[in-house]
Amino acid sequence: IPKDRNCVMMGNHKAFWDPLSLAICVWDREIRFMGKKELWNNKFFARLCDMVHGIPVDRGNMDMAAVRTAMNVLKDGYTLGIFPEGTRSKGDGMMPLLGGAALMALRSKCAVVPVYIDGSYKLFRPVVVRVGKPVEMSDLLEGRIGKETFDTLMGRVEESFFELSGGKSR
C-alpha cells in the first residue's frame, strides 16, 4: 500500500464483514467505503455508515453523485474502498468486476491496490486478508481513457485477484 499517497483499494466481497476486515488490516489510514444505499434505510446501519464516512451508492442507476463524492474523497487525500463486484458473491469464485471502479481509479490517477479476503467468518475459522502490490497502470494513463482502458485495468485487477486467491477467484 503506497505510504506516500492515497489509493483505491479494490476487494472481493463475500460477506457483510469484509469492510471491517479490510479496515482492521490497514489501520494506519482512513478508508472511505462505497456501499449500497439500502444500508442507510436502517437507522442503526445508517448511523454506523455515517460514522465511518460511508458513501451510499444507488446500484440500480449510474449514480453520478456517488462517483463525484468518491472522486472528492480521493482528491482530499483519503483512501477509497470499493468492492467492484457490485454485491456479495456466493461460492468460492468471484462475480464479474464492474467498470465504475476503473473509471474512478483512472480519472483520479490513484494507485489501485487489490485485496483478496478469504474465509467464512464462522467461529474458530480464520479469515485471511491478502493485500497485493499496486496494479501497474502508468501505460493506461498516457492515452485517452475509454472503455478499452477500463477493461484493460479491470483485467489486470482480475489477474491480481487470481494470484492473491491462489486460483480461487475464477
trRosetta pair geometry for C-beta under 8 A, 3 or more apart (Angstrom, degrees):
i j d omega theta_ij theta_ji phi_ij phi_ji
1 7 6.5 -147 -155 32 78 148
1 9 7.7 -9 -116 -88 111 111
1 26 6.3 122 -75 -124 169 116
1 29 7.8 -150 151 17 139 138
1 113 5.5 25 -105 -117 73 162
1 131 6.3 -35 -44 167 99 141
1 134 8.0 112 -116 -56 31 92
2 5 5.1 -18 126 53 134 81
2 6 7.9 6 80 70 115 7
2 7 5.5 133 34 -51 107 125
2 111 5.2 119 -11 27 133 154
2 113 7.7 -143 1 -60 81 123
2 134 6.4 27 -38 -52 101 139
5 77 8.0 -111 -156 -141 57 76
5 110 7.2 -160 139 -135 112 81
5 111 7.0 113 89 3 113 111
6 29 8.0 162 -116 -173 71 143
6 74 5.8 177 111 -146 138 64
6 77 5.2 175 -39 -167 127 41
6 78 5.9 61 -125 86 138 17
6 79 5.2 -160 -155 -77 86 57
6 80 7.6 68 163 -6 115 76
6 110 5.8 -45 101 -134 85 128
7 79 5.7 3 55 -127 66 94
7 80 7.7 -127 108 37 41 73
7 110 5.2 165 -127 165 38 104
7 111 4.2 -41 -119 72 107 91
7 112 6.9 172 -176 -86 97 17
7 113 5.1 55 140 -10 142 111
7 134 6.8 -113 -135 -105 138 112
8 74 7.1 -18 -67 -97 90 126
8 79 7.6 170 -91 -166 24 68
8 80 4.9 -18 -116 68 72 106
8 82 6.4 -15 -173 19 98 116
8 101 6.7 149 163 -172 136 88
8 104 6.3 136 -103 106 146 106
8 105 4.6 -106 31 -92 153 94
8 108 7.2 124 -44 62 116 135
8 110 5.2 112 -18 98 89 120
8 111 7.2 -169 28 91 70 45
8 112 5.1 -23 71 -108 101 67
8 113 7.1 170 83 23 47 72
9 22 6.7 146 134 -178 140 132
9 26 7.2 -116 -86 -17 162 167
9 31 6.4 -40 33 -132 136 127
9 79 6.0 35 -10 169 108 113
9 80 7.0 -178 26 88 70 50
9 81 5.0 -19 69 -107 107 68
9 82 7.3 149 80 26 56 64
9 113 4.9 -28 -107 71 69 103
9 115 5.6 23 -179 -12 100 127
10 82 5.7 -25 -106 76 69 88
10 83 7.4 128 -161 -110 61 26
10 84 5.2 4 -154 -15 115 115
10 97 8.0 37 178 -142 134 130
10 101 5.5 86 -105 176 121 147
10 105 8.0 -40 -43 -59 122 137
10 112 6.0 3 -1 -169 118 97
10 113 7.1 162 22 77 70 47
10 114 5.6 -32 72 -108 94 58
10 115 6.8 168 83 23 41 80
10 157 5.8 -17 88 -153 152 134
11 18 6.3 173 120 170 136 120
11 22 5.7 -105 -49 -85 161 140
11 81 7.0 -6 7 -165 114 91
11 82 7.7 157 25 83 72 39
11 83 5.6 -43 75 -100 78 76
11 114 7.5 130 -90 -170 46 51
11 115 4.0 -33 -93 77 94 103
11 116 7.1 175 -147 -83 74 24
11 117 5.9 41 -176 -13 119 106
12 18 7.7 -125 96 -139 57 144
12 83 7.1 47 175 -147 14 93
12 85 6.6 51 -145 -22 60 128
12 89 6.8 -51 -177 20 97 130
12 94 5.3 -99 -127 -104 116 120
12 115 7.6 -136 12 98 67 66
12 116 5.6 33 7 -131 118 63
12 117 5.9 -146 66 36 90 81
12 161 6.2 109 -55 -141 111 124
12 165 7.6 51 -19 -74 154 126
12 169 6.7 -135 -81 -121 143 105
13 18 5.4 -148 -129 41 65 169
13 83 3.7 52 -50 -166 128 142
13 85 5.3 -143 35 45 105 121
13 87 6.9 -163 97 127 134 22
13 88 5.0 -109 132 -104 96 55
13 89 6.3 117 78 0 69 83
13 117 7.9 48 -95 44 30 125
14 18 6.4 129 43 -67 65 124
14 88 5.9 73 -161 -160 16 93
14 89 5.9 -47 -96 58 64 82
14 117 6.5 -143 21 93 108 106
15 18 5.5 140 66 -37 68 88
15 88 6.5 85 -70 -136 19 131
15 117 8.0 -113 33 120 94 134
15 120 7.8 118 -54 -164 142 35
15 121 5.2 175 159 -3 173 142
16 88 7.5 -38 -56 -73 53 144
17 20 5.1 -59 -168 45 69 116
17 21 5.8 73 135 -28 88 101
17 121 5.3 130 37 -110 143 146
17 127 7.9 -77 107 -118 127 168
18 21 5.6 -54 -144 35 34 113
18 22 6.3 31 160 -17 67 106
18 83 6.9 70 109 -86 145 135
18 88 8.0 172 -6 -107 135 96
18 117 5.3 174 -131 48 95 167
19 22 5.8 -58 -148 39 31 110
19 23 6.1 30 156 -19 67 109
19 31 7.7 -165 -164 104 88 125
19 33 4.8 -10 -130 -85 130 166
19 35 7.5 -38 -53 -76 151 117
19 81 6.3 112 -130 127 90 147
20 23 5.7 -55 -142 38 30 110
20 24 6.3 32 158 -22 65 105
21 24 6.0 -55 -149 33 27 110
21 25 6.6 21 155 -14 61 109
21 117 5.6 96 99 -130 143 131
21 127 5.8 -94 -124 136 138 138
21 129 5.5 173 152 -69 104 128
22 25 5.9 -62 -152 38 31 108
22 26 6.4 -8 162 14 68 110
22 31 6.7 -78 120 78 108 170
22 81 6.1 132 112 -138 146 136
22 115 5.8 78 -120 138 111 159
22 117 6.9 -79 -61 -67 89 126
22 129 6.4 169 -94 -142 54 141
23 26 6.4 -75 -140 57 28 85
23 27 7.4 75 155 -89 60 56
23 31 5.5 -138 -101 41 84 122
23 52 7.8 -54 -102 -154 159 135
23 81 7.6 -56 -67 -59 84 162
24 27 6.3 1 -167 -67 35 96
25 115 7.9 149 79 -147 143 130
25 129 4.6 -116 -54 91 158 148
25 131 6.7 176 139 -42 132 121
26 29 6.0 -40 153 48 101 92
26 31 6.3 74 87 -41 128 126
26 79 7.5 -94 140 97 144 166
26 131 7.4 117 -67 -90 105 147
29 78 7.8 150 170 -153 102 60
29 79 5.2 75 132 -4 129 132
30 53 7.3 46 164 38 122 137
30 78 5.9 -52 89 -141 99 103
30 79 6.8 164 88 35 49 92
31 78 7.6 141 -124 169 25 95
31 79 4.8 -48 -106 92 69 109
31 80 7.4 88 -161 -162 73 6
31 81 4.3 55 168 -34 117 119
32 52 7.6 166 -120 144 56 74
32 53 4.7 -60 -118 111 102 110
32 54 7.1 174 -168 -102 71 26
32 55 6.2 68 153 -25 102 106
32 70 7.8 -177 106 -122 114 66
32 73 4.8 -126 67 -149 146 142
32 78 5.2 43 -3 138 118 138
32 79 7.0 153 18 81 72 54
32 80 5.9 -37 69 -110 87 55
32 81 6.7 177 77 19 32 85
33 52 7.1 10 25 124 103 119
33 54 5.5 -26 73 -120 84 79
33 55 7.0 -157 103 24 39 83
33 80 7.9 123 -100 -172 29 54
33 81 4.1 -35 -95 76 76 113
33 82 7.3 162 -149 -74 62 41
34 54 7.5 121 -119 -170 18 74
34 55 4.6 -40 -105 73 66 108
34 57 5.2 44 178 -33 104 129
34 66 6.6 87 -139 176 114 117
34 70 6.1 -10 -72 -87 120 126
34 80 7.2 25 -25 -174 99 97
34 81 7.1 -162 12 89 67 62
34 82 5.0 20 30 -107 118 84
34 83 7.7 -143 72 22 91 72
35 39 5.0 -12 135 13 126 149
35 49 6.3 -115 55 -130 144 126
35 54 5.2 -24 20 -170 120 123
35 55 7.0 134 20 66 67 54
35 56 6.5 -41 76 -106 76 48
35 57 6.6 168 80 18 24 95
36 39 5.8 116 75 -16 73 94
36 56 7.4 1 137 -152 23 70
36 57 6.1 -62 -105 66 35 86
36 59 5.5 -33 -118 -20 94 122
36 87 7.5 39 -57 -101 132 80
37 40 5.8 -48 -174 28 58 112
37 41 7.8 76 134 -35 68 90
37 56 4.1 72 -107 179 73 109
37 57 6.0 -137 -40 68 83 31
37 58 5.2 2 -10 -78 140 60
37 59 7.6 -155 9 -6 90 76
38 41 5.3 -27 -165 0 55 121
39 42 7.0 -60 -173 33 43 98
39 45 4.8 -118 -179 145 78 129
39 46 7.1 152 129 -77 68 55
39 49 5.5 113 124 -59 122 147
39 54 7.2 -70 94 142 140 158
39 56 7.1 -153 54 -110 95 91
40 45 7.0 -125 -86 106 26 94
40 46 4.3 75 -149 -108 60 93
40 49 6.1 -94 -81 60 80 149
40 50 8.0 85 -117 -46 101 93
40 56 5.2 -31 -17 -92 136 137
41 45 7.8 12 56 66 56 120
41 46 7.3 175 31 -57 15 111
42 45 4.2 57 76 23 109 108
42 46 6.2 -178 81 -18 50 86
43 46 5.5 -53 -139 35 27 115
43 47 6.4 28 160 -19 62 104
44 47 6.1 -59 -156 34 26 108
44 48 6.4 22 150 -15 63 110
45 48 5.4 -55 -144 41 36 113
45 49 5.9 37 157 -20 70 106
46 49 5.9 -54 -143 38 27 109
46 50 6.2 25 156 -17 62 109
47 50 5.8 -58 -147 39 28 110
47 51 6.3 33 153 -26 64 106
48 51 5.7 -53 -149 30 30 114
48 52 6.8 4 160 2 63 106
49 52 6.4 -70 -149 49 29 93
49 54 3.6 -60 -172 33 87 144
49 56 7.3 70 149 -66 145 87
50 53 7.4 30 -173 -82 34 30
50 54 6.8 -68 -63 35 29 92
53 73 7.9 138 147 -116 122 119
53 78 7.9 -83 116 -165 150 163
55 66 5.7 118 156 -152 106 86
55 69 5.1 166 -138 111 119 128
55 70 5.7 115 155 -70 173 82
55 73 7.1 -88 -57 -37 138 144
56 66 6.6 -112 94 -99 49 113
57 63 5.2 168 -156 58 68 155
57 66 4.3 95 -105 -151 74 166
58 61 4.9 1 117 43 118 97
58 63 4.3 145 46 -81 85 123
58 66 7.0 -171 17 -20 70 132
59 63 7.6 -37 -65 -14 26 127
59 86 6.1 118 -146 -172 123 99
59 87 7.3 73 -156 -61 164 96
63 66 4.0 30 123 17 118 117
63 67 6.6 149 100 -17 68 84
64 67 5.2 -50 -145 38 41 115
64 68 6.2 44 154 -21 69 101
65 68 5.8 -51 -148 36 30 111
65 69 6.4 32 151 -19 63 106
66 69 5.6 -52 -147 37 32 113
66 70 6.3 33 153 -18 65 106
67 70 5.7 -55 -147 38 30 111
67 71 6.3 32 153 -20 65 106
67 100 6.9 -117 -95 -161 108 108
67 103 7.3 -27 -142 106 126 127
67 104 6.6 -147 -150 -79 83 104
68 71 5.7 -53 -146 36 31 112
68 72 6.4 32 153 -19 64 105
69 72 5.7 -56 -151 36 31 112
69 73 6.6 40 148 -26 64 101
70 73 5.4 -45 -152 27 36 118
70 74 6.8 32 152 -13 64 101
70 80 5.5 70 -163 -131 94 139
70 82 7.6 42 -142 -71 141 124
70 104 5.5 -40 120 -128 126 146
71 74 5.8 -54 -154 38 35 110
71 75 6.2 37 148 -21 67 108
71 104 6.2 -139 -77 -137 77 91
71 107 6.6 -40 -116 104 119 124
71 108 6.1 -165 -137 -73 75 108
72 75 5.3 -51 -140 39 36 115
72 76 6.0 33 158 -18 67 108
73 76 6.0 -62 -148 40 24 107
73 78 4.7 -70 179 67 82 118
73 80 5.4 111 101 -81 128 97
74 77 7.9 78 178 -47 31 12
74 78 6.9 -93 -84 64 29 69
74 80 5.6 -38 -66 -25 94 123
74 104 7.0 156 -20 172 148 101
74 108 4.2 -16 128 -145 153 152
74 110 5.3 -109 -156 -36 125 147
75 108 7.1 -123 -58 -131 68 104
80 104 6.9 -89 103 139 164 140
80 110 7.6 101 23 91 111 160
82 100 7.9 -136 -173 102 145 97
82 101 4.9 172 113 -110 142 109
82 104 7.5 126 -31 55 161 144
83 86 7.3 -148 107 -28 85 15
83 87 8.0 166 112 -16 122 6
84 97 4.3 24 124 -155 118 95
84 98 5.5 -157 -178 45 74 72
84 100 7.4 -176 -131 61 83 78
84 101 4.0 -71 -95 -1 111 149
84 102 7.8 67 -130 -29 140 76
84 154 7.2 -165 160 -128 151 104
84 157 7.1 40 38 128 158 153
85 88 7.6 75 94 -115 131 11
85 89 5.5 -70 178 -49 163 105
85 94 6.0 -128 -86 -174 128 92
85 95 4.4 99 -156 59 110 103
85 96 7.4 124 -132 75 70 34
85 97 6.2 -63 -80 -102 52 55
85 98 7.1 104 -157 -4 11 92
86 95 7.3 -83 41 96 92 134
86 98 4.8 73 -51 -16 114 138
87 95 7.3 13 61 36 83 158
89 93 6.9 -110 164 97 138 57
89 94 5.4 -118 -62 -135 172 46
89 95 4.7 -163 -101 -15 107 94
92 168 5.2 -99 168 -170 104 101
93 168 6.9 -151 -91 159 49 62
93 169 6.3 76 -150 172 60 28
93 170 5.8 -44 -134 117 110 20
94 97 7.5 12 141 -56 124 83
94 158 7.9 -164 80 -131 139 84
94 161 6.3 -16 -8 152 160 149
94 169 4.6 -4 -3 -167 118 80
94 170 7.3 -29 34 -82 88 26
97 101 7.1 -70 177 40 106 129
97 154 4.9 -173 94 -163 127 114
97 157 6.3 143 -146 91 176 125
97 158 6.1 -140 -1 -69 132 97
98 101 6.7 103 83 1 76 94
99 102 5.1 -55 -160 39 63 114
99 103 6.1 71 144 -29 82 98
99 147 7.6 -23 -143 -136 159 69
99 150 4.5 41 -153 164 113 136
99 151 7.3 -34 -103 -68 116 58
99 154 6.3 -82 -102 -44 65 144
100 103 5.4 -49 -151 29 37 118
100 104 6.7 31 156 -14 67 102
101 104 6.1 -57 -153 37 32 106
101 105 6.3 28 152 -17 66 110
101 112 8.0 95 151 -129 102 120
101 154 7.5 108 71 -96 103 98
101 157 7.8 50 106 -71 129 176
102 105 5.7 -57 -144 40 32 111
102 106 6.0 25 162 -14 68 111
102 149 7.6 166 158 119 121 74
102 150 4.1 122 106 -148 138 77
102 151 7.8 136 119 -41 176 23
102 153 4.4 141 -137 82 113 127
102 154 5.1 -74 -56 -51 135 93
102 157 7.6 -132 -80 -8 96 138
103 106 6.3 -63 -145 40 22 103
103 107 6.0 13 163 -11 62 115
103 150 6.2 -2 -61 -106 69 121
104 107 6.1 -59 -137 43 26 106
104 108 5.9 11 167 -6 64 117
105 108 6.4 -68 -142 46 20 99
105 110 5.9 -103 -142 65 62 84
105 112 4.8 17 -144 -72 148 109
105 137 7.3 71 138 53 116 176
105 153 6.6 176 82 171 131 150
106 109 7.3 22 -175 -74 31 48
106 137 7.1 -122 -97 166 78 139
106 140 6.4 -86 -117 129 111 119
106 141 6.9 -173 -152 -90 78 78
106 145 5.0 148 145 -138 133 133
106 149 6.2 95 -124 135 159 122
106 150 7.0 -102 -5 -87 145 68
106 153 6.4 -131 -59 -39 111 161
107 145 6.9 162 -74 126 67 168
109 141 6.0 71 -118 -123 94 139
111 134 4.0 -46 -173 -136 117 136
111 135 7.7 149 -174 41 71 64
112 134 6.2 116 63 -158 48 75
112 135 4.4 -24 79 35 108 112
112 137 6.5 68 14 -16 115 139
112 153 7.0 118 -6 -176 163 111
112 157 6.4 -73 146 -88 138 109
113 131 6.4 0 167 -168 114 94
113 132 6.6 169 -171 70 64 72
113 133 7.8 -105 -129 153 76 17
113 134 5.4 -49 -82 -93 72 67
113 135 7.6 -162 -84 -6 24 80
114 131 7.8 152 90 -159 51 46
114 132 4.2 4 67 41 95 129
114 135 6.4 78 -26 -49 103 107
114 157 5.6 160 -85 -152 116 75
114 160 3.9 145 18 118 161 133
114 161 5.8 -127 -172 -62 134 68
114 164 6.2 -160 120 -14 115 147
115 129 6.4 -6 -174 -173 104 93
115 130 7.0 161 -157 83 53 51
115 131 5.2 -15 -107 -106 86 67
115 132 7.0 -145 -75 12 38 81
115 164 7.7 -161 -161 170 19 166
116 129 7.6 162 83 -156 46 46
116 130 4.7 -8 58 58 94 103
116 132 7.4 61 -6 -31 95 106
116 161 5.6 133 -83 -142 112 68
116 164 3.7 158 5 118 135 123
116 165 4.9 -141 -164 -65 152 79
116 169 6.9 -90 -123 -71 126 121
117 127 6.7 -2 -173 -180 92 101
117 128 7.5 162 -155 85 45 49
117 129 5.3 -11 -105 -106 76 76
117 130 7.9 -166 -75 24 31 68
118 127 7.2 163 85 -159 46 54
118 128 4.7 -14 63 62 98 96
118 129 7.8 -177 24 -79 68 32
118 130 7.1 26 1 -3 110 106
118 165 6.6 146 -75 -129 120 75
118 168 7.1 91 -114 60 118 154
119 125 6.1 153 -165 131 96 100
119 126 5.7 -113 -111 111 128 53
119 127 3.2 -148 65 -110 159 60
119 128 5.8 137 -41 13 111 63
120 125 5.3 -10 53 113 98 154
120 127 7.7 -138 36 -86 35 87
121 125 7.3 -7 41 75 6 112
121 127 6.0 31 -76 -72 63 130
122 125 4.3 47 66 14 87 133
130 164 4.4 169 105 -168 129 103
130 165 7.7 -171 47 -70 140 44
132 135 7.7 45 110 -58 123 76
132 160 4.8 140 127 -176 172 114
132 163 7.1 95 -113 82 130 111
132 164 5.1 -92 -60 -69 112 125
133 160 7.9 -134 56 -132 67 122
135 153 7.0 102 124 -160 140 78
135 156 4.9 119 -166 127 121 118
135 157 5.7 -50 -76 -79 159 67
135 160 5.8 -96 -86 -37 102 146
136 139 7.4 35 146 11 98 98
136 156 6.9 -121 56 -164 71 149
137 140 4.5 -45 -170 35 80 120
137 141 6.3 82 133 -27 85 96
137 153 5.7 29 -114 -112 124 103
137 156 7.2 -176 -76 65 88 158
138 141 5.8 -57 -154 32 36 111
138 142 7.3 50 149 -37 63 96
139 142 5.9 -40 -161 7 39 119
140 143 7.4 -74 -165 41 35 88
140 145 7.5 67 158 -106 89 82
140 149 5.1 123 -164 -155 103 98
140 152 6.1 -178 -100 91 121 127
140 153 5.9 63 -127 -65 174 100
141 145 7.7 1 -119 -72 47 106
143 149 7.3 -162 80 -82 99 125
144 149 7.4 -148 104 -33 56 136
145 149 4.9 -105 -142 71 55 159
145 150 7.7 78 -180 -47 83 78
146 149 5.4 104 49 11 50 103
146 150 7.3 -95 120 -4 32 93
147 150 5.6 -52 -147 35 34 113
147 151 6.2 33 155 -18 67 106
148 151 5.8 -54 -147 38 30 111
148 152 6.4 33 153 -22 64 105
149 152 5.7 -53 -148 34 30 112
149 153 6.5 28 155 -16 64 105
150 153 6.0 -60 -152 38 29 108
150 154 6.2 21 156 -13 67 110
151 154 5.9 -58 -142 42 30 106
151 155 6.2 38 154 -25 64 105
152 155 5.6 -53 -151 32 29 115
152 156 6.7 28 152 -17 62 103
153 156 5.7 -56 -155 35 34 111
153 157 6.5 34 149 -19 67 104
154 157 5.3 -47 -145 36 39 114
154 158 6.3 46 152 -23 66 101
155 158 5.6 -49 -148 34 31 114
155 159 6.5 34 151 -20 63 103
156 159 5.6 -50 -150 34 33 113
156 160 6.6 37 150 -20 64 102
157 160 5.6 -53 -153 34 35 114
157 161 6.5 37 149 -19 66 102
158 161 5.6 -52 -150 35 34 113
158 162 6.4 40 149 -24 65 103
158 169 7.3 180 -164 127 68 133
159 162 5.4 -49 -150 31 34 117
159 163 6.6 31 152 -16 64 102
160 163 5.8 -54 -150 37 33 108
160 164 6.1 27 155 -14 68 110
161 164 5.8 -59 -140 43 30 108
161 165 5.8 18 163 -12 67 115
161 169 4.2 135 136 -132 103 169
162 165 6.2 -64 -141 42 21 102
162 167 6.3 28 -172 -103 79 40
162 169 5.0 -117 -86 52 51 120
162 170 6.1 25 -108 -35 104 103
163 166 7.9 30 177 -68 29 31
164 169 7.6 55 65 -37 83 133
165 168 4.0 -116 157 49 114 90
165 169 4.1 141 25 -34 155 93
167 170 7.0 -50 -174 24 58 103
